[in-house]
Amino acid sequence: DEVVARELKDKVRIVCENEEWVAYVPYAARYPFEIHVVPKRSVPDLAALDEKSCDAFPEIAKEVLQRLDGVFDTKMAYIAAWHQAPVRVGRDVMRLHWQITSVRRAPGKLKYLAGSESAFGAFMMDLWPEQSAQQLRDVRI
């Protein structure tokens, strides 16, 4: 909840938002175009979403994907996954979010993991998250 509140306040890493959802590039993104889409109301899993949030999701999902495709004027290959809270224990420490990650870092260039990234999880970035978010915001839809 603190992370989302900070992102909404600072606005610098936000890609887009609607009444129910916000999409942002996390401050510790591992890939140049990694986006988290989270409901503004903290919920642990998909089952906890209300009708209003469910109805508003396709709108923001479409916009995020259009912005990704527009960054390099070509379809952006991506991996998407839902993250939810555990079923029984720790439901209060995890909130639902949709993570979208692309391995593309520039037109025609893929991000390959260096030794430090694959062995130690210490990722090197071509862009600051704020720069990536700005590029995504600048895409005309």
C-alpha positions in Angstrom: 0.0 0.0 0.0 2.9 2.4 0.8 4.5 1.8 -2.6 1.3 2.5 -4.5 0.6 5.6 -2.4 4.1 6.9 -3.1 3.8 6.2 -6.8 0.5 8.0 -7.0 1.9 11.0 -5.1 5.2 11.3 -7.0 3.7 10.5 -10.5 7.1 10.2 -12.1 7.0 6.5 -12.7 3.3 6.3 -13.6 2.6 5.2 -17.1 -1.2 5.6 -17.0 -4.2 5.3 -14.6 -7.9 5.3 -14.5 -10.4 5.5 -11.6 -9.7 2.0 -10.3 -6.1 1.1 -11.6 -2.7 2.5 -11.9 0.2 1.3 -14.1 3.7 2.2 -13.2 7.3 1.3 -13.7 8.7 0.0 -10.4 11.6 2.0 -8.8 13.6 -1.3 -8.8 12.6 -2.5 -12.3 14.8 -5.3 -13.6 14.0 -4.7 -17.2 13.7 -1.4 -19.2 10.0 -1.9 -19.8 8.7 -3.6 -16.7 5.2 -2.4 -15.6 3.1 -3.2 -12.6 -0.7 -2.7 -12.9 -2.3 -2.5 -9.5 -5.8 -1.8 -8.3 -5.9 1.5 -6.4 -7.8 -0.3 -3.6 -5.6 -2.9 -2.0 -7.0 -6.4 -2.6 -5.2 -9.7 -2.0 -6.4 -11.6 -5.1 -8.6 -11.6 -8.2 -11.5 -13.0 -6.3 -11.5 -9.9 -4.1 -12.0 -7.4 -7.0 -15.3 -5.7 -7.1 -17.4 -5.3 -10.2 -16.2 -1.7 -10.8 -12.5 -2.8 -10.7 -13.2 -5.7 -13.0 -15.0 -3.4 -15.5 -12.1 -0.9 -15.5 -9.3 -3.4 -16.0 -9.6 -4.0 -19.7 -9.3 -0.2 -20.4 -6.0 0.1 -18.6 -4.7 -3.2 -19.9 -5.4 -2.1 -23.4 -3.7 1.3 -22.9 -0.6 -0.3 -21.3 -0.2 -2.7 -24.2 -0.7 0.1 -26.8 1.9 2.2 -25.1 4.4 -0.8 -25.1 3.7 -1.3 -28.8 4.2 2.4 -29.5 7.6 2.8 -27.8 9.4 1.3 -30.8 6.6 1.5 -33.4 6.4 -2.3 -33.5 4.6 -5.0 -31.5 6.4 -5.4 -28.2 7.0 -9.0 -27.1 6.2 -9.3 -23.4 5.6 -11.7 -20.5 2.6 -11.1 -18.3 1.8 -12.6 -14.9 -0.7 -12.1 -12.1 0.8 -11.9 -8.6 -1.7 -12.7 -5.7 -1.5 -13.1 -2.0 -1.0 -16.6 -0.5 -4.2 -18.5 0.1 -4.0 -19.0 3.9 -1.1 -17.2 5.5 0.3 -13.8 4.8 -2.7 -12.4 2.8 -2.1 -9.0 4.4 1.5 -8.7 3.2 0.8 -9.1 -0.6 -1.5 -7.2 -2.9 -2.8 -8.2 -6.3 -0.9 -6.9 -9.3 -0.4 -7.7 -12.9 3.3 -7.6 -14.0 4.3 -7.0 -17.6 7.9 -7.4 -18.6 9.5 -7.1 -22.0 13.0 -8.2 -22.9 13.3 -5.6 -25.6 15.5 -2.6 -24.6 15.8 -0.7 -27.9 14.5 -1.2 -31.5 15.8 -4.5 -32.6 17.8 -5.1 -29.3 17.0 -7.6 -26.6 18.1 -7.4 -23.0 20.5 -10.3 -22.3 21.3 -11.1 -18.7 24.9 -10.5 -17.7 26.7 -12.7 -15.2 25.8 -10.4 -12.2 22.2 -10.4 -13.2 21.7 -14.1 -13.8 24.0 -15.3 -10.9 23.3 -12.7 -8.2 20.1 -10.9 -9.2 21.9 -7.6 -9.4 20.3 -6.1 -12.5 21.9 -3.4 -14.7 19.6 -1.0 -16.5 19.9 0.9 -19.7 17.2 3.4 -18.6 16.2 4.8 -15.2 12.6 3.7 -14.4 11.5 7.4 -14.6 12.9 7.6 -18.2 11.1 4.4 -19.2 7.8 5.7 -17.7 8.3 9.0 -19.6 8.9 7.1 -22.9 5.7 5.1 -22.3 3.7 8.2 -21.4 4.9 10.0 -24.5 3.4 7.4 -26.8 0.5 8.8 -28.8 -2.5 6.5 -28.7 
